[in-house]
Amino acid sequence: MVAQDTFIGPSVDWFALSPHLVLVGGALFLMVVGALTPAWPRNLMSLTTVGLTVAAAVLSVFIWNDIGAEGPSAVVGGVLAVDRLSLFLTFAVLAATALVALMSDAELRGTDNEGPEIYSLLLVAATGALVMVGANELIVMFLGLETLSLALYVLAASDRRRSASQESGMKYFILGGLASAFFLYGIALLYGGTRTTSLTDMVTRLQSQVNIGGNDALVLAGLALMLIGFAFKVSAVPFHVWSPDVYQGAPSNITAFMASVGKVAAFGAMLRVLTSALPFYRNDWRPIIWVLAILSLVVGSLLAVVQTDVKRMLAFSSVSHAGFILVGVEAAGLSAGESAMFSTVQSVAVYLGLYSVLVVGSFAVISVASRGGDTTLDGFNGLSSRRPTLALAMTVFLLAQAGVPFTSGFVAKWGVIQSAVDAGSYWLAVIAMLAAVIAAFLYLRIMVSMWLRPADDNAEEVNVPSLSGIAIAGAAGFTLAIGIYPQWVLSVAEGILVFA
């Protein structure tokens, strides 16, 4: 046993951790105060959650400026990287969390779940996502992954009125636990091959050591198992089987959170592990990413077209989007560990940031338009005649997901395809563009239902709650603004620095 007076803990940069502390403190505040006080006024819990995310974002801006002056660093004994990649993805997580909190007010009002629990879990899950995108140590990354995942399991099953929600949470829990086991076993094997779980120390040791005694086999086996875990979390084919059922069964606000924050966290962690810790194994992991990208692009696009439920359509669409992001990850592998890598890292980070906003907007429209629980394609018939502004916003989101010019989706897809071309992955770029054409038919089906088909005689009037309307309008405005003038977000992304 180590004597207490001889133990020296790592120094803690509390300001660098301030966004995490705000979210954790906010979650505890909502739980404790919400339990000890009478029912809060309408919208207050949602607005409090938004205020906490805004406070965390403001603190992140100050940290971003400090990095510009002092450069990236690692804090708390080097286990958490504070660099502009992690902060850029932090902004994406916080923006998506704020939008989901806004749309959650109408989703929860008047139900058994109306209270602080859902908002607290959203903040806890967002904290886990922030840890994942900034983790410079594999055990810390796993802790962030489990914090995010456990909160999502509960959130997916949170609608106790619907058996589909219970089924969604159970499926996600069982398959997610299996994926976490693969991930943790991969960490163990990587530790066996490198004698460290620090990403910084790992790349240093791999650079200097000669692979003898089976160490190389341990590293490759650990890499393969970790890729299985990552592929599940990003819903890449063939590890996507959970996403259609979970997306359809979970409440729409939770589906939006999974599709945005979940993907940002998993891809951010994947990008950091592959390019920062294992650049010398890029010839081993790039072909795997190449195959996963093609399968996700083709299978996701084709299966999305034949669905009849809009949430399942967007679930398979998210699989296709995962394929596009994997295109950027594969391209980053060509120059992993080199300064030229950062242009491809930027394209992945921009895609994640832009997609996280427009996918939340898409599910916010679904949440409002299907208040009766009908998310079938026929349920969207004549939405333009019942609520034209809502149909217009959904059209913006669908066009963006299709990659139509003058939307943020075009900027995102152009970036990863250009990265693939620059990396010489021409076939991957061609397949990605063909998959985009196939997926466009899916989005066209939804638009035809909204604009060209008459509404059913018994169709209910669509009322847009105020906070949901703000979330939808904000997401749609952002999607169009980036499409028309993308330079400002691209210039911000050019400043991405990665701690190494």
Phi, psi and omega in degrees: 000134180280128179296145184297325184282351178259352181276126178241110181283164179290150174289146185243123174272093186296327180293322178295333179268000188302321177300320178295318183294324178297316181292316179295314178299321178296319178298316179294320179299313181296319181293313185288308183293321179296329180280335186260356183240160175296177181304133182284155175300158182305136176076351191292319180295319178298314181292327176296318178297317177298317179300322179293319178293324177294318178299317178296323179293320179298315177298323179294327177297316178296321178294321177302315180294323177296322178296322178299329181271325188247346182089166181292157181209177175233137186242173180053059179071020177082012183270346182231118181279134174246092180223175186284341172295309180297323181288323177299316178289333174298317177300319179297316180297315182292321178296315180295320180296319179296316179295320178294322177298322178295315182285342181288335182302310180290328180293328186261338187298131178081008180250174178293341182270003180291110184166190187277347191298313183297317181294322177296318179295324176299317180291321178295316179297319178297323176298316176300322178295319178296322178295319182297314185288342180250359186295129175250017183211135190292325179294319177295321177299320178294321177297319176296320178299315181289325176299315178294313187293315182298321177295320181292324177302314181292318181296321181297327181261016190285339181275093185287351179282341187240128178293333179297325178292319177298317179296321179299312180297321181293315179297317181295321181295313183294309181289325178294322176296321177296317179295321178296325177296316175301315182299314183292322177295324176298320177299317180299318180290322176297322176296320178297328181273338185238348182063028177201155172246003177280129180296322180294313179292328182297311182293327178294316182290322179293331180287329188258338187269157172260130185283104177226162175068023175084005180300322181297321179295322178297316180296316181294320178293318177296320177299316181298317181292322178293324178296325176297315178299315179296317182299323177295314185294329179266001182055053175268142179294136008264020182258028185259359194299338180284330194294318181300313182291319181291316179298319182289319185280329182289154173304149187300324180293325179286323175301317177300320180293316179297317184291335183258291184295319179301317180290319179301314182296312184293316180290324177298316178294317179301314181299319182291317181295312186289317187269333182264321184264327187236043180293334182282352176252022183295330177289345177267319183269339179299315178299326178294314178298323179300313180293315179300321180295313182295314180300317181293318179297312186285307183295316180300316181291316183292316181287333178295325185294328187266003180281156177244353176255131187295323179293323176291325175302311182288336175295312177291329174298322179294329175296317177297319178296324175300323176298318178298318180293323177296331174301316177293322178296318179297319179294325179296336181292335182299323182240027182301133181086357180248163181294331180290348182296332194290339176293322178284324175300321179297320181295322177292315181297319179295317179301314181298317181295315182288320181294323183299327180284313186288332179286326174295319177300320180298313181287335174295320176296317178299318180300317182286318185284343183240046181300334177279358179095358181272106178252016176290162181297323179296334178293345179262003178301132175067023179298331180293330178277333180274322180207083187300323181295325179291318177296323179294317179297317179297323177298319177300314181294320180292318177297323178293318178293332176283346180084029179287140178304156182070021170229161181295332179298324177296317179299316182295311183290323178299320182296313183287325178292320176297321178297320179295319178296316179298329180275358180084009179271067188294318181296322179295320178295319179296315180297322178298318180291322177294321178297324178296323178293317179297315182295332179300329178296323177300310182294327177295323178301316181293319180294323177297318178298319184287322191256330189249341181263142180287151178288150177294151182298327181263015180294135181280154176291141182263117176254134182258111176300152188300312183290323175296321177298321178295318179297315181294314181296318179296316180294318180294317178298317178297318181299318178286320182298317179292324179294323181279319180228082184279351191298327185291321178286328177292323178292325175295319181293332178297338180275007182294124174239143183243132177290133179216000000 
